[in-house]
Amino acid sequence: MLQLKNRIVKDKKAFYGSRISENRIRTPEGFLICKNVPIAKVGTQQYLGEELGIEENTLFTVVRTEQEVFSPKTIASFEGKPFTDDHPEQEEFVTAENYKQYIKGHVTNVRRGGGNFSDKLLADIIVYDKTVIEEIESGRKREISCGYGCDYNIDENGNILQINITGNHVALVDEGRAGHSVRILDHNKKKKGDFS
């Protein structure tokens, strides 16, 4: 009788490996698959004026709407993009010229979350780099920050909106702008707390 006990099948997406927790799988090659990772969320975030192309060095509140975060274009733009350890230096994007310096894995199965995650963009991240895997598994580094391009618009109420969001990479960071809820999840009954 054929047995496929290590084949994890869920959400029509299959990964072969050993389950570490509900959201993490180790492949036979030693790669780490992090499932259901919130990579972005709807709502407000703080940006310095220089990040918005404004000379003022004060904080501005920027709104990311459902229509923009979950647009088919935004979702497709993050599919297959590089996973990096921190953002590239000097606000560079990852390109064909510099990817060897930055790439530590890749992002796949990008989609809108459901239930408690309905305000978040989720993805599965496949991590190749041993050092980055150790950072994740030890819990030293788990938060996520997207590298992307976008345009800014001001609505009739004076709110600054991000529009035309186009993904370039997804970075593992010490502290992400989107906060503690945008991170690699670890649902493991041996650990205290639900998603730490």
BELFENJO-V152066 format. One record per residue. N is the residue number from 1. NEAR is the number of other ideal C-beta (glycine too) atoms within 10 Angstrom. Layout:
N/NEAR, N/NEAR
//
This chain:
1/2, 2/3, 3/6, 4/9, 5/6, 6/13, 7/10, 8/16, 9/10, 10/10, 11/11, 12/6, 13/13, 14/10, 15/19, 16/13, 17/18, 18/12, 19/14, 20/15, 21/15, 22/15, 23/18, 24/24, 25/21, 26/15, 27/16, 28/9, 29/7, 30/11, 31/17, 32/23, 33/22, 34/27, 35/24, 36/22, 37/25, 38/23, 39/26, 40/28, 41/18, 42/17, 43/16, 44/12, 45/16, 46/10, 47/17, 48/12, 49/13, 50/11, 51/14, 52/14, 53/7, 54/14, 55/7, 56/10, 57/8, 58/8, 59/11, 60/15, 61/11, 62/19, 63/16, 64/22, 65/15, 66/12, 67/11, 68/19, 69/19, 70/18, 71/15, 72/7, 73/11, 74/23, 75/18, 76/12, 77/18, 78/23, 79/14, 80/11, 81/22, 82/21, 83/27, 84/24, 85/18, 86/14, 87/20, 88/19, 89/9, 90/5, 91/8, 92/15, 93/14, 94/21, 95/11, 96/6, 97/8, 98/13, 99/13, 100/7, 101/11, 102/21, 103/17, 104/22, 105/22, 106/18, 107/23, 108/17, 109/17, 110/22, 111/16, 112/15, 113/17, 114/9, 115/5, 116/9, 117/16, 118/11, 119/17, 120/23, 121/25, 122/19, 123/28, 124/20, 125/23, 126/19, 127/24, 128/16, 129/17, 130/12, 131/9, 132/19, 133/19, 134/12, 135/19, 136/21, 137/16, 138/9, 139/11, 140/9, 141/18, 142/22, 143/19, 144/24, 145/22, 146/22, 147/19, 148/19, 149/11, 150/16, 151/11, 152/16, 153/13, 154/9, 155/10, 156/5, 157/6, 158/6, 159/13, 160/16, 161/16, 162/20, 163/14, 164/15, 165/21, 166/13, 167/26, 168/20, 169/24, 170/27, 171/22, 172/27, 173/19, 174/11, 175/10, 176/21, 177/14, 178/21, 179/13, 180/10, 181/16, 182/21, 183/23, 184/25, 185/21, 186/20, 187/15, 188/16, 189/8, 190/5, 191/12, 192/7, 193/8, 194/10, 195/17, 196/13
//
